[in-house]
Amino acid sequence: MLEDAMGRRFYYLRLSVTDVCNFRCTYCLPDGYQGKPDQSFLTLPEIRQTLTAFAALGTEKVRITGGEPGLRRDLPEIISAAAQTPGIRTVALTTNGYRLAERIARWRQAGLNQLNVSIDSLDPAEFHSITGHNRLPEILRGLEAALAEGVSVKVNAVLMRGLPDQLASFLDWLKTTPVTLRFIEVMETGDHPAFFREHHISGQTVKQQLLAAGWQAVQRRRDAGPAEEFWHPDYQGRIGLIMPYSQDFCSSCNRLRISSTGKLHLCLFSDGGLDVRPWMQPHVATTELQDRLTALLRHKAPSHLLHDGQTGGTQNLSIIGG
């Protein structure tokens, strides 16, 4: 079992397969992707080796992230590799929804269970302003297609000051839409400290509004993400809040991250990744990668240092998928 010095157990792996993204979200890549799209991202055999090692150490859930993972042509094969790994019960994917409607059936057939789609506003003009794309109707059609395929759907929205109708419009939508909307607090990154200072709002303000309106807390599963979720009998959808600046946020941490270039990140905001790619090679015994992961996990810190303005090596969220 993957367990750190604080006794936290890690059932959940976030696996980045690329850091390339074709959107230009204001809080992440306002100038577009500036990296090297031809760099050597993890290969399918390396991914299989990694999945096998993590599953043998108790990992039950894998989330495939980017950048935008849909930009990899072999994404169905990656999903299938995760779904076919003994011990992996849930295969999830985070996407910006690009060409989702035409792709979701193949992803579902490959073994996808859960889908997270980023939609920061239901207003087409605001959506365009945030992402640089006029694709909101297309993405909403993709959500409908995913629900029709029987995929569990969540929508990620970054909670931002300056979008006064953000909560109200999503609440109206959730009356009849059976998805979980997750508001994510703006997090400070190395590239965007000014954006954080201008737009950050505490999710606690939304939590108090929800509780006052009769929303009730959902019990958290051991392989769940970091969101506090709430339900209401009058709504088909749910709301989740990801609040990394709240007290004791890190005490329930249950996830580790592998970057698209084979680095283990013990925290989203750690100083840098720990290179484990040499142990991901198919000719290396899986037990060697397991031993390496177990040894490195001893160095996981009790908490991030976001409260002190220390963002570690995370320059922007596309690097390891948030």
Protein Blocks (a to p, Z undefined) as FASTA:
>chain_A
ZZdfkopacfbdcddfbfbdfbdcfklmmnopabdfkbccddfklmmmmmmmmmmnopab
dcddedjfklpmklmmmmmmmmmpghiabdcdddehiaklmmmmmmmmnopabdcdddfb
fbfklmmmmnopafklmmmmmmmmmmmnopacdddddddehiamlmmmmmmmmmmmccdd
ddddddddfklmmmmmmmgccfklmmmmmmmnopacddddfkbcfbdcdddfkbfbdcdd
ddfkbghklmmgcbdcddfkopacfbfkbfbdcdfklmmpfkbcfklmmmmmmmmmmmpc
fbdcklnopabjafbfklnoZZ
